[in-house]
């Protein structure tokens, strides 16, 4: 019985972030409004479950903020989301939505009222299995 449990556990671990419900792979080329001002920036680092490269920038205009991922690329997985988080792990976070693509330039709206002094990390996170693919500390400019 113990052997069967071990085999099932290994199988579940190996398929936890499989291609099921994977993020799109067609490159995206979203553009940031040229009237916005760079407020925060950071370079992605790999997490324990994925490889992520690129830059995360937060831009502001007179009434709103956006998170822009530039020169972005990540390994694929199911149910990948973009978060702003208070910590490097998604404990207290704002979900900006499903990842648009595993590569390219992408822009996500930040909800009004989000305290950017508190939410200092951008994360790429597999919501379904609670797996962190990558993160960056956003530093004020």
N, C-alpha and C positions, 0 to 999 in steps of 0.2 A: 504494500500500500504506500509506503514511504517513497519507493522508487517511482510509482505512478505520479504522486504529488510533485516530486522533483521534476519529472519530465514535463508535466503540465505547466509548472511555474516557469521553467526555462522557455517553453513555447510561448507563453503569454508575454514574457519579457521581450522575446525576439520580435514579436509582432506588435508591440505596444504602439509604436509610431510608424506603422506601415504606410503604404501608398493609398489605403482606403481613405476617402475624403481628403485627398492631398490638395494642397494649394495649386492654383494655376501656374503654369510655367511660361506662358507667353509674356515676353518682356513688356513692361509698362513704362510710359514716358510722361507722367504727370508733370506739370510745370507749376511753380510757385508764382503768385502775382508779384510783378516787379516793384510794386509800391510798398511791399512789406519790408520789415526790418528784422535782421537776424538777432534773436534774443538768447538762444542757448544752442550748444553744439556738443557732439560727442562721437567717438568712433566705436563701432560695435566690436565686441569680443565674443568668442565662442562660449556657449553654455555646455552643460554636461551631455546634452542630447542632440546637438546640432552644430553646424558650422555657419557663422554669420559674418559677413563683411560689409563695409559701407559706412556712411556717415548719417547721423540723425541730427537734423536741425529743427529748431522751433522758430517760426517766424511770426511776427505780430504786425497787425495793422491797427487802426484806431479802435476797433471793437472786437477783434477775434484773434485766435491763435491757430496755427496749423503745425503739424509735425510732418516734415519732409524727409524721406529716406532717399539718399542719393548714392549712386554707384553701388547700389544695394544688391546683395546676393545671399541666399540662404539655402541650406539643404532642405529638402522637402519633408513634409510630415502631414498628418491629418489635423484638421481643425486649428490651423495656425492663426493666431490673433496678434495684433499690435496693442501693447499696453503702455501706459504711463504708470509708473509705480513709485511708491515711497521707499521701497527697498529693492535690492537686486533680485530678490525672489518675489513672485506675485502674491503678496499677502494683502496689502492695501493698494488697490490699483484702479485705474480708469481704463475700460476696454474701448479702444478706438475703432474696433471692427476687425473683420476677417482680413488677413493678409491678401492683397490684390494679386500678387505674383511672387514667385521665388526670386525674381530679379527685375532690375530696372528702377527708375525714379518714381516714387510714390508719395502722394500727399494725403494726409488724414486730418480731418477737422477735430479740434480739441473742444470739448463741451465748455460752454460759457460757465464761468465760476470755478474752473479747475485752478487750484493754487499751485503754480509752477515752482514756487519756493519749496513746496512740500513734495511734489511728484517729480523727483530728480532723475529718474531712470526711464529709459525706453527699453522695452523688452519685446522679443519675438517668442511667443509661448504657445505650446500645444495645449489648448484648453481641455480637450477630451481626456488626455492622460496626465495633465499637470506636469508637463515636461518643458523646461526652459531650454530654448534653442540658442539664444544669445541676448546680450544686454549691453547697454552703454550708460555711463554716468553723463548727464547733460550739464555742462558747465556754462554759467552765465557769461555773456559777451559784453 
